[in-house]
Structure formats: structure tokens, C-alpha cells
Amino acid sequence: MFDPQIIHRHPVKASAEDLLARFNKDVHYNLDYEYSIWQAQLRLQNRSQQEIEAGAVHLRELLFHAEEIEHDRLVEKMEAGEELIFQSDPSKFTALFQEFDLDQQADFPNATPSEYFAILALVYTLESLEAQLEADSRQARVGTLDPLEELQLPSLTNAAKTRLRDAHAMISFIEGIEFEAIFRKKNASRANRAKNQGYRRLKSEIFQFVDKECQELSNRKAAQVAYLQFRKIVDQVSSSDDPEHQIAKWIGEHRKESRTSK
């Protein structure tokens, strides 16, 4: 579990170049670090340093809940003799958005999943930078380190590489959910257009029928006849609880427009 204070220790609203200069201008994998910082900052560009710090605190609590849920799930599977499949942090974390109001935090209001994941990517990047800085510092003092510090050196280097990979994986995950959101929006837009086209066709057919067959009937009576005539199509297109009433309103509007245009 990460320490949210890592966000507090660094000016995460500074440019990627300035942020990296705090560690080492020649930091390893410089372009990779710049990429993960820039991508995370892009999703947090409308947030202040204070809001991002608050978001990191909430994030730690949320990930703790995610670990608890994951632990309980694995215990249930193990007791049932089922195969144990370990989820990634994003997968575990995503479930929480269905259970908790993650956008209702007063100090991190209206937060989106992408923003929380961006903070996590930023935290992973900073953890990697701090581990790499410590590894570089110890490497420069090889020969004067105590045996324990020398033994820890490869672990620090590996931790830095792993956390950087985690940050990039998180960015890829964010791009994935953003693409899915765009895809869903386009599908919804297509569905709405199809629904509206269906309504227009249905209303046109009803008006033609009413003008020809129901001229002497009231709006309500004409609607009842029209509903019987077009019931199958009406039930497919309309979601109204009282389709006859809806049709009567359409007919009333149509007849009013017809009288006005004469």
C-alpha cells in the first residue's frame, strides 16, 4: 500500500521536466518517466495540488477496501475449491465504483474513475523515482556501504523498474476505460437517433391514417383506433405506460398545426 504523503512531498502540478529535475536530470528512462507524469497530469489538469493530495488519501482507503474485498473473494473461492484468479489493482478498484460514492468527497469533489487512476499512476511514478534516486545514491557510495545496504541495492533498482511499468500499465488502463466510454456514448447516440427516426416514421403513418380514416373522431377516439391499427409498431417504439394517451397528444398537436397552416 502506498503512502499518500508522496504526493505531498512533490509539486505534482509542476512540469514533468521540473519534477524530474528534483530527482536527477539524467534519471534513468527519462522519456518513460516524462510520459507517465504527463499522462497522469493531463487527467488531473483541473485539480489543485491540495485536491490531488486529498484524492491520494481517499485512494489509499479505497485500495484498502479493495484488498479486503479481494481477500474475502479469494477465501470463498478457496473454501469452495475453485481456481484462484488474482485481480490487478485496477480490476479490484473498479468494483468499488459500484459500491461507494467516490465522487462525493468534499475535498475531492465530483471525482471520476480516470482521476483516481491518474493519481495512482502518478504515485507509482513518484515511488519509482524515489527508489531509483536511492539506488543511484547507494551505487555512488559502493565500497562505503554496510553489507545490508549493498544487499538492498538490486531490490531498489528492481522496485524502480517495476513501479514504472505499473505506472505505464495504469495509463493504458485509463486509456482503455476512456475509449470504452466514448464507444458507449457513440452507441447511445446511434440508439437515440434510431429511436427518434422510429418515432418520426410512426407518427407520420399515424397522421396519414387519422387524416384519411378518423377525421370525424375526437383526438382520444382517433388515438384508440390508431393504436389498434399500429399496435405492434407502437409497442416496439414507444415506452409510454399509456400509449393511447401519447398518440392522442400527437394527434392533437398535428391537427392544431394543420389548422394553423391553412
N, C-alpha and C positions, 0 to 999 in steps of 0.2 A: 504494500500500500504506500502510495507516495505521500510526501509531506507538502501540504498546500503552501507552506511558507516559502517554498522555492519560487513561487510567483511573486511573493512579497520581496524577495531578495534581489530581483532583477527588474529593470524598467522594460516590461514586455511591450509597451507601446512605442519604444524606440525602434529605429530602423533595424533590419536584420544585420546590416553591416556594423552599426554602433553596438548592438547587443553582442555580436560575436567578438568585437574588439575588447570587451570586458574580460574575455577568457584568453584569447590568443589570436592575433591577426592571422597567424599561419595554422589555425586549428585544422586538425585532420578532417578530410571530407568536407571542406568548407562549402562547396556548392550544394552538397546534400543538406547541410545544416541550414543554409540560406533558404533552400526550397521549403523545408518543413516549417521554418519560422514564418516565412512569407505566406504560405498557405493557411496556417493557423491564424495569423493576424488578419488575413483577408476576411475570415468568418467572424472576427471579433472587432472589426474596424469601428463599429458604432458603440463599443463598450469602453468605459474608462478603466484605468488601472485598478481603481477601487472595486469596480464591478467584477472585473476578471479575478481579482483576489477573492472576493466573496463567492464567485462561481466555483473557484477551486476548492473552497471549504465545503460547499454543498456537494461537489463532485466526490470528495473523499467519503462523505457519509453515504452517498448513493452507491458507490462502488462497494462499500462495506455491506450494505443491504444486498447488493448483487451477489457477493460472495456467500452470504448467509443462505440466500435462495438457492444458489448453485450447490452448496453443501447439502442442504436438505433434499434437493432433487437427486443428487448422486447417492445419498444414503437410501432413499426409497428404491432407486433402481438396483442398488447392490442387494438390498434385502429381498427384492423380487427376482433376483438372479438375472437381471437384464444387462446388456452390454453398456459399459460406462463410456459416454462420449463427453469429453470436456469441451466446454464452450469458450470462445475467446472473450476478452473483456467487452468488446462492442456488443456481442450477442447477448451476454449476460445483462449488460447495461440497458439494452433496448427494451427488454421486458419491463423494466421499471417505469418506462414512459406510459405503460398501460395501467400501472397501479398507483402512481403518485402524481400529484400536481406539480411537476417540476418547473412550471413556468410561473408559479405563484410566490416565489421568494422575493421579499420586499427589497433586498439589497442586490438582487439579480433578476429584475422583473421581466416577464414575457420571454423567458429564455427558450431557445429552440434546441432540439437534439443536436443539430450541427454545431451550435455554440459550445455545448458541453463537450462534445467530441473534439472540438478545436482546442479547448483548454487542455484536454487530456494529451493531445498531440504536442502542444506547447510544453506541457510538463515533462513528457518523455524526452523532448529535445533538450530541455534545460538539464534534466538528470544526466543525459548523455554527455553534455558539455562539461558539467561539473566532474563527472567521472573521468573524462578524458583529460581535463585540466589537472586533476590529482595524479593521474597516471603519468602525464608529461613531467610534472613536478618531481615525482619519485624517480622517474627514469633519469632525470638530470642529476640526481643525487645517488645514483647507483654506486655502491662501494662504501657509502657512508650510512646506508640504511641498516636498520636492525633486521634480523632474519625474517621476522613476521611481516614487515613492510615489503620486503623483497618477494615473499611468497604471495602477497596480495596483489602485486603489480599486474600479472596476467589477468586476474579476475577483474580488475578495474578496467583494463583495456577491453575485455570481452563484454563487460557490462555497458560500456560506452557504445560499442558497436550494436549490441542487442537493442538498447533503448532507441538508438537512431532508426533501426529497422522497424521497431514498434511505432515510432512516430510516422514513418512513411506509410506503414500499413494502416494507421488510423486515418491519414489523409485520403488514402484510397477508399477506405470505408465511407468517409464523409462524401466523397465524390459519387460513390455508389448510391447512397440514400438520396442525394440531391438529384441524381439522374432519375431515380425511381419516382421522386416527387414530380418532376417535370413530365415524366411519362404518364403518371396518373392524371395530372392536370390536363394533358392533351386528350387522354381518353375520355375524361369527364366532359371536356369541351365538345368532342365529337358526339358523345351521347346526348348532350343538350341540344346540339344542332339537329341531330336526327329526330329527337323528341319534338322539337319545335316544327320541323318540316312535317312530321306526322300530324301534329295539331292543325297546321295550316291546310293540309290536304283534307283532313276530316271535316274541318269547319266549312271548307269550300264545297264539299259534297253535300253536307247537311243544308247549307244555304240554297244550293241549287234545287234540292229536293223540296225544301219548305216553300220556296218561291213558286214552284210548279204545283205541288200537291196540297199545301196547307195554308193557302192564302186566307181562307175564311176562319182559320182557327186562332185562338189566343196563343201567346208565347208558350204558356205552360202546356196546352193541349198539343201544340205543334211539336214541342220538345218530347212529349210522350210518344207520339207517332214516329218521330225521327229516331228516338232511342231504339224502338223496336226494329226499325229499318236497318240501323247501323250498329246494333248492339255489340256484335263481335269485335268490330273495329274500335268502338268506343271503349270497351273493356280492356283492349290491348294498349290503347294510347293514354287514356285518362286514368288518373289516380284518385279522382274525386269520390267521396263517400256517397254523394248524391248526384250521379251523372245527369239525371233528367233536369235537375235544378241548374247545373252548369250549362247544359245545352239551351235551356230557356233563356239564360242570361246572354249567351251568344246570339240567339235569335233576336232578342230584344235590341241588342247593340246593332245587329245587322239591319233590322228594319228601320231603326232610327236613322242610321247612316243613309239608307236607301231613300227615305223621305226627304232628308236634308239635301241630297244631291239632285233631286228633281226640281 
